[in-house]
Structures are given as C-alpha cells and as structure tokens.
Amino acid sequence: MSKHAITGLTRSLLTDGRTFGVTCSQIDVGNAVNDMSGHRVTGAIQADGQLRPEPRMSSDEVAKLVVYIASLPPEANIPFVTVMAGAMPFFGRG
C-alpha cells in the first residue's frame, strides 16, 4: 500500500467516522533509529545526488508522540503529523 493510499484511508476514516465519534491519526515517521534505518548512517543519496549520512532520531520520540496522540480526549484529534530528525537535509523526501 502506498503512502498516498494511507492518506486517502485516513481522510475517509476521519470523514466517515465523525458521525460515530471515531478519529484517526496518520503519523509520517522520518529517519528513526531502528533495524531498517542502519544504512542511513553510512549514507543515502541526497537531493544533489551525493551520498551522505543522514541524521536519525530516537525511536523513543516516535513512541512518545503515539502515546500523546492516544491520550487526547475524544473531542481533540491530530489527523496528520510528521516527525523527523531536526537536522534532516531535505524535508519531504520519502
């Protein structure tokens, strides 16, 4: 499933679930330290075509965000949020 498909699903859930008090959140996660992001330390292709290491954030920060969103009262929601390392060289790259 593509990122665009997830966004469509999120929007549908937000619209269709409103009548029933159902909310949802889409959390777009940047480079977090995990088993799948190790190659980012050695280098990733940048917007200028060069291979450079990329900063990563702690996975704990992502977990804290999930806990915060889950703790919101039913009348509040964060439909979309992006969390990423503060020193990312190029915002918006997937």
C-alpha positions in Angstrom: 0.0 0.0 0.0 1.4 3.4 -0.9 1.8 6.5 1.3 -0.9 8.2 -0.8 -3.3 5.3 -0.2 -2.8 5.6 3.5 -3.5 9.3 3.3 -6.8 8.5 1.5 -7.7 5.9 4.0 -7.0 8.4 6.9 -9.2 11.0 5.2 -12.0 8.5 4.7 -11.9 7.3 8.3 -11.9 11.0 9.5 -15.0 11.8 7.4 -16.9 8.5 7.8 -16.1 8.1 11.5 -17.1 11.5 12.5 -20.8 10.5 13.0 -19.7 7.7 15.3 -17.1 9.6 17.3 -14.2 7.8 15.6 -11.0 9.6 15.0 -7.7 8.5 13.5 -4.2 9.9 13.0 -1.6 9.4 10.3 1.9 9.7 11.7 4.6 10.1 9.0 7.9 9.0 10.5 11.3 10.2 9.2 14.6 8.5 10.0 14.2 6.9 13.3 16.8 4.6 14.8 15.7 1.0 14.0 16.8 -2.1 12.2 15.7 -0.8 8.8 17.5 2.6 9.0 21.1 1.4 9.6 22.1 2.1 6.0 21.3 5.8 6.6 24.3 6.1 8.8 26.7 5.0 6.0 24.9 7.3 3.5 21.9 7.9 1.5 21.5 9.7 -1.9 20.7 13.3 -1.3 18.8 15.8 -3.5 22.1 16.9 -5.1 22.9 13.3 -6.0 25.7 12.9 -3.4 25.9 10.1 -0.9 25.9 11.4 2.7 25.0 10.1 6.1 21.6 11.2 7.4 20.6 12.2 10.9 18.3 9.9 12.7 16.1 10.4 15.8 15.4 8.1 18.6 12.5 5.7 18.2 11.5 6.7 21.7 10.5 10.1 20.3 8.1 8.4 17.9 6.7 6.3 20.8 6.2 9.4 22.9 4.2 11.0 20.0 2.0 8.0 19.7 1.3 8.0 23.4 0.5 11.7 23.4 -2.0 11.3 20.5 -3.6 8.3 22.2 -4.0 10.3 25.4 -6.0 13.1 23.7 -9.7 13.4 24.8 -12.3 12.3 22.3 -13.1 15.9 21.2 -9.5 16.5 20.1 -7.5 14.9 17.3 -4.3 15.3 15.4 -5.2 14.0 11.9 -1.8 14.3 10.3 1.7 14.8 11.8 5.3 14.3 10.5 8.0 13.6 13.0 11.6 13.6 11.8 15.2 14.3 12.8 15.7 18.0 13.3 18.8 18.1 11.1 17.3 16.4 8.1 18.9 17.9 5.0 15.9 17.7 2.7 12.3 17.9 4.0 9.7 16.0 2.1 11.8 13.2 0.6 10.1 9.8 1.1 
